[in-house]
Amino acid sequence: QPGKTINSPKIIDLISYLPKTFTVQKLLMLTVPMVIFAVMRYLWIIYQKGEGGSPEKVLLTDKQLLGAVLLWAITVMMIIYGVG
C-alpha cells in the first residue's frame, strides 16, 4: 500500500538487538582529538627528547601521555557501555 509506514514490530526488535557500537559511531568521533594529542605527544617525546627506546617506559613515565590514554579509555567505555 502506498501510504503504509515501516514501523513494524519486527524492525524495532531487530534494532534493539544490534550492539550499541552501531548506534554510537558519531559519539566515538569525540575521542579523535585525544588520540591525535597522544600520538603527537609520543612523537614529540621520541624526536625532541630522544626517549624512543622503550614505548612502555615512555607511556608509564610521561604523565600527559598516560593521562590522555586513560581519558580516552574512560571516554570510550562511557560511550559504548553507557557508564556514568
Contacts in CASP RR format, 6 or more apart in sequence:
PFRMAT RR
TARGET T0000
AUTHOR 0000-0000-0000
METHOD contacts of the structure
MODEL  1
QPGKTINSPKIIDLISYLPKTFTVQKLLMLTVPMVIFAVMRYLWIIYQKG
EGGSPEKVLLTDKQLLGAVLLWAITVMMIIYGVG
20 80 0 8 1.000
20 81 0 8 1.000
20 82 0 8 1.000
21 80 0 8 1.000
24 79 0 8 1.000
24 80 0 8 1.000
27 79 0 8 1.000
28 76 0 8 1.000
28 79 0 8 1.000
28 80 0 8 1.000
30 75 0 8 1.000
30 79 0 8 1.000
31 72 0 8 1.000
31 75 0 8 1.000
31 76 0 8 1.000
31 79 0 8 1.000
34 68 0 8 1.000
34 71 0 8 1.000
34 72 0 8 1.000
34 75 0 8 1.000
35 72 0 8 1.000
37 68 0 8 1.000
38 65 0 8 1.000
38 68 0 8 1.000
38 69 0 8 1.000
38 72 0 8 1.000
41 62 0 8 1.000
41 64 0 8 1.000
41 65 0 8 1.000
41 68 0 8 1.000
42 55 0 8 1.000
42 58 0 8 1.000
42 59 0 8 1.000
42 65 0 8 1.000
45 51 0 8 1.000
45 52 0 8 1.000
45 58 0 8 1.000
45 62 0 8 1.000
45 65 0 8 1.000
46 52 0 8 1.000
46 58 0 8 1.000
51 57 0 8 1.000
51 58 0 8 1.000
52 58 0 8 1.000
58 65 0 8 1.000
59 65 0 8 1.000
59 66 0 8 1.000
59 69 0 8 1.000
60 66 0 8 1.000
77 83 0 8 1.000
78 84 0 8 1.000
END
